[in-house]
Amino acid sequence: MEPNINIATMKTFCDLVDTGSFSRAADSNYVSQSAVSQQVAKLERDLSVQLITRGGGIITPTDAGRAFYEGAREMLRRYEQLLGEVHSASDAVRGVLRVGTIYSVGFYLLDPFVRRFFREHPEVALHVTYTNWNSISAAVISGEMDLGVVACPDTNRSLEILPLRNEELVAVFPPKHDLTNRKTILAKDLAGESFVAFQANVPTRRHIDKLLKSRRVSVKVAMEFDNIELLKRAIMAGVGVSILPRENVEAEAARGDLSYVRFKDPAFWTRPIGVLRRRGRQASPAENMFVGILKEGT
């Protein structure tokens, strides 16, 4: 008998692969961590194949898991598009709002506003997709997403960018690093350090590189990731130091898993957050309500 795999399970698995974290996948689907583990275990039993590997605290998909991920991601995209079309046709007042965001914004900055929107506007079917920055830009331009909430948005003549806020960047270290006993730090203090960075094409990486260059500071990039959760785990393992948004590391610092030090000139060390909207397209009432909540809170 063919396995019966539902949409919720596919989304949970995709979020697990994207974040590399059972806890983050649980948070994004509003379920417990054990529920995520059970869903994945059942999925592997139903498919009779191993989908993920766990090693050194890092979760990665097997070849079979990657194939399942790619197919499930496409099915989820089409499902949300179909749902939006059906709801828009049958109930124009309620409507569907499709928002895409990157992990380092969605899990830390956006989440409380999503919860508030759910409470205040239950008549709107809000679908939030956590994915990478270039997928969001393309999806907003094509109309697959209504809005994108991203860091360091690239200018594009097909997109309108609504500025939201600037996030403070801090220097992040393994807990016992020599520089963690300082109250503040200068960029030059990081010169020559082994550095854990976002991948070179990620806008936040380009932004941080530009800030370091303006201070004439060079670092030795030891590892690169496109996922902030994996990046933080590499710092915890002692691979190197990094520069990350303060909000993204406060929980780990409180637990003693990481340490961070603010820069002496914090107004300079920030990254911009903005909302992407397709240029020339009339915004729906649901979009305006969502953007209004974001602006109120930031």
C-alpha positions in Angstrom: 0.0 0.0 0.0 1.3 3.4 -0.9 2.2 5.7 2.1 -0.3 8.4 3.1 1.8 11.6 3.6 0.0 14.8 4.5 0.8 18.4 3.8 1.7 19.1 7.4 4.3 16.4 7.5 5.9 17.5 4.3 6.1 21.1 5.6 7.6 19.9 8.9 10.2 17.9 7.1 11.1 20.8 4.8 11.5 23.1 7.8 13.7 20.5 9.5 16.0 20.3 6.5 16.0 24.1 6.1 16.8 24.9 9.7 18.9 21.8 10.6 17.1 21.9 14.0 14.3 19.9 15.5 13.5 22.8 17.9 13.3 25.4 15.1 11.2 23.1 12.9 8.9 22.6 15.9 8.7 26.4 16.5 7.8 27.2 12.9 5.0 24.6 13.0 3.7 25.4 16.5 4.2 21.8 17.7 6.5 20.1 20.2 10.0 18.9 19.4 9.0 15.3 20.1 6.1 15.7 17.6 8.6 16.6 14.9 10.8 13.6 15.8 7.8 11.3 15.6 6.6 12.7 12.3 10.0 12.2 10.7 10.3 8.6 12.2 6.9 7.7 10.8 7.8 9.2 7.4 11.0 7.1 7.3 9.0 3.9 8.2 6.3 4.6 5.6 8.9 5.2 2.9 11.3 2.5 4.1 14.3 4.7 3.8 16.5 6.9 6.0 15.8 10.6 5.2 18.2 12.4 7.7 21.4 11.8 9.4 22.4 13.2 12.9 26.1 13.8 13.5 27.9 16.3 15.7 24.6 18.0 16.5 24.0 18.8 12.9 21.0 17.4 11.0 21.5 16.8 7.2 19.4 15.0 4.6 20.5 11.8 3.0 20.3 11.6 -0.8 16.8 10.1 -0.5 16.0 12.9 2.0 17.2 15.6 -0.4 15.1 14.1 -3.2 12.0 14.0 -0.9 12.7 17.6 0.2 12.9 18.9 -3.3 9.6 17.2 -4.3 7.8 18.2 -1.1 8.9 21.8 -1.4 7.4 22.1 -4.9 4.2 20.4 -3.7 3.9 22.8 -0.8 4.4 25.8 -3.1 1.7 24.6 -5.5 -0.6 23.8 -2.5 -0.3 27.3 -1.1 -0.9 28.8 -4.5 -4.0 26.7 -5.1 -5.3 27.5 -1.6 -4.9 31.2 -2.3 -6.7 30.9 -5.6 -9.6 29.0 -4.1 -10.0 31.3 -1.1 -9.7 34.4 -3.2 -12.4 33.2 -5.5 -14.8 32.0 -2.8 -14.3 34.6 -0.1 -12.7 37.8 -1.2 -13.2 39.4 2.3 -11.2 36.7 4.1 -8.5 36.2 1.5 -5.1 34.6 1.7 -1.8 36.3 2.5 1.4 34.6 1.5 4.6 35.9 3.2 8.1 34.6 2.7 10.9 35.3 5.1 14.5 34.2 5.8 15.2 32.2 9.0 17.3 34.8 10.8 14.4 37.3 10.5 11.4 34.9 10.7 12.3 33.1 13.8 13.4 36.1 15.8 11.9 39.3 14.5 8.8 38.3 12.6 7.3 35.5 14.9 5.6 37.8 17.5 4.0 39.8 14.7 2.7 36.7 12.9 1.1 35.5 16.2 -0.5 38.9 16.7 -1.8 38.9 13.1 -3.4 35.4 13.7 -5.1 36.8 16.8 -6.4 40.0 15.4 -7.3 38.8 11.9 -8.5 35.2 12.0 -10.5 35.8 8.9 -7.3 36.0 6.8 -5.5 32.7 5.9 -1.9 33.7 6.6 0.8 31.4 5.2 4.4 32.1 6.2 7.2 30.3 4.3 10.8 30.2 5.7 13.3 29.9 2.8 16.4 31.6 1.4 16.5 35.2 0.2 16.8 34.6 -3.6 13.7 32.3 -3.6 11.7 35.0 -1.8 12.6 37.7 -4.3 11.7 35.5 -7.3 8.5 34.4 -5.6 7.3 38.0 -4.9 8.1 39.0 -8.5 6.2 36.0 -10.0 3.3 36.5 -7.7 3.7 33.2 -5.8 4.2 35.3 -2.6 2.5 38.5 -1.7 5.3 39.9 0.6 8.8 39.1 1.5 10.5 40.1 4.8 14.3 40.0 4.3 17.6 41.4 5.5 19.7 43.7 3.4 17.2 43.7 0.5 18.8 44.0 -3.0 17.3 46.7 -5.2 15.3 45.4 -8.2 13.2 47.4 -10.6 10.5 44.8 -10.2 10.3 45.2 -6.4 9.3 47.9 -4.0 11.2 47.9 -0.7 9.5 49.1 2.4 12.1 49.8 5.2 11.2 48.3 8.6 14.1 48.6 11.0 17.9 48.2 11.5 19.1 45.2 13.6 22.1 45.6 15.7 25.1 43.4 14.8 27.4 42.0 17.5 30.6 40.0 17.6 29.8 36.4 18.5 32.3 34.0 20.1 32.5 30.5 21.7 31.9 30.9 25.4 35.5 30.9 26.6 37.1 33.1 23.9 39.7 35.6 25.1 37.7 38.6 23.8 34.5 37.8 25.7 35.7 39.5 28.8 35.4 42.9 27.1 32.5 45.3 27.6 32.7 46.5 24.0 34.8 45.7 21.0 36.3 47.3 17.9 36.3 45.7 14.4 40.1 45.7 14.4 40.0 43.3 17.4 38.7 40.6 15.0 41.5 41.0 12.6 43.1 37.6 11.7 40.4 35.6 13.6 39.0 32.4 12.1 35.6 33.5 11.0 32.3 31.6 10.5 30.3 33.4 7.8 27.2 33.2 5.7 27.8 32.0 2.2 29.3 34.6 -0.1 26.1 35.2 -2.1 23.9 35.8 1.0 23.1 39.6 1.3 23.9 39.7 5.0 27.4 38.3 4.2 27.9 40.9 1.5 26.8 43.6 4.0 29.1 42.4 6.8 32.0 42.2 4.3 31.4 45.7 3.3 31.4 46.9 6.9 34.6 45.1 7.7 36.2 46.5 4.6 35.2 50.0 5.5 37.1 49.5 8.8 40.1 48.0 6.9 39.7 44.6 8.8 40.4 41.2 7.2 39.3 37.9 8.8 40.1 34.3 7.8 36.8 32.6 6.7 37.0 29.1 8.1 33.5 27.9 7.2 30.5 29.2 5.3 26.7 28.4 5.8 23.5 29.6 4.3 21.7 28.8 7.5 22.1 30.8 10.7 21.4 27.8 13.0 24.2 25.7 11.5 26.4 28.8 11.6 25.8 29.2 15.4 26.5 25.6 16.0 29.9 25.9 14.3 30.7 28.8 16.6 29.7 26.7 19.6 32.0 24.0 18.4 34.9 26.4 18.4 35.4 26.7 14.7 35.6 30.5 14.8 33.9 33.8 15.6 31.3 35.7 13.7 29.2 38.8 13.4 25.5 38.2 13.7 22.3 40.1 14.7 22.1 40.5 18.4 18.5 39.1 18.6 19.7 35.9 16.9 22.1 35.0 19.7 20.6 36.3 22.9 19.0 33.0 23.8 22.2 31.0 23.3 24.1 33.6 25.3 21.7 33.4 28.2 22.2 29.6 28.2 26.0 29.9 28.1 26.3 28.2 24.7 27.7 31.4 23.0 29.0 34.7 24.0 28.6 38.1 22.3 30.2 41.5 22.7 28.6 44.7 21.3 30.7 47.0 19.1 31.9 50.3 20.5 30.0 52.1 17.6 26.7 50.1 17.5 24.9 52.6 15.3 27.4 51.7 12.5 27.1 47.9 13.0 23.5 47.2 11.9 21.8 45.4 9.1 18.6 46.8 7.4 15.3 44.8 7.4 12.8 45.5 4.7 9.5 44.2 3.2 9.5 43.3 -0.5 6.4 43.9 -2.6 6.0 43.6 -6.3 6.1 47.0 -7.9 3.0 48.2 -9.7 0.7 45.6 -8.0 -2.2 46.9 -5.9 -1.8 45.8 -2.3 -4.7 43.8 -0.8 -6.3 44.9 2.5 -4.6 41.9 4.2 -1.2 43.0 3.0 -1.8 46.5 4.3 -2.9 45.1 7.7 0.2 42.9 8.0 2.6 45.6 7.0 0.9 48.0 9.4 1.4 45.6 12.3 5.1 45.2 11.4 5.6 49.0 11.3 3.8 49.5 14.6 6.1 47.0 16.3 9.4 48.0 14.8 
